[in-house]
């Protein structure tokens, strides 16, 4: 599928009133359920509306087509991950490197595993939509939060803070995606945070220089 711009996938309107918020939440949940049961290719706005208990016309008030709906569900997920990582990063400014890594790993993995089914379904959506912009937006948010955090690490510095932050982010995303999309057994999911901590602490300690 050709890459679509975020402008072409914008919702027609945003929910503000309590009733509208409940409706959109039901539509999002129905979208996830159908993605899980039938996959990206078989989802339709009609099936989503039926599952959510709303009319297709109501759904179209917010999302003009299936792609716009899927894009909105993906954006919500990525926004939640970004919010969680930013909050965690701010909470450990001036902490030792190991504490920083533990906080970021916990936040990132928790955000992904909180709704494991949703995370797995939306990896498929991101691929189908070739959703470069929202995924890149999350990467930039995470890198900025991690860079600001690492800049406060006591007693150490990094020669290339931007590259270090980018690599740290990539070390979180790559293994997590591989495990979630590969259908890893529960034991591997449980061990993921500890393995990521070992990987990222070792990398940061190798790259850090003592301040003089």
ABEGO torsion letter per residue (X at the ends): XBBBBAAAABBABBBABAAAAAAAAAAAAAAAAAAAAAEAAABBAAAAAAAAGBBAAAAAAABABAAAAAAAAAAAAAAAAAAAAAAAAAAABGBBAAAAAAAAAAAAAAAAAABAAAAAAAAAAAAAAGBAAAAAAAAAAAAAAAAAAAAABBGBBBABAAAAAAAAAAAAAAAAAAAAAAGBBAAAAAAAAAAAAAAAAAAAAAABBBBX
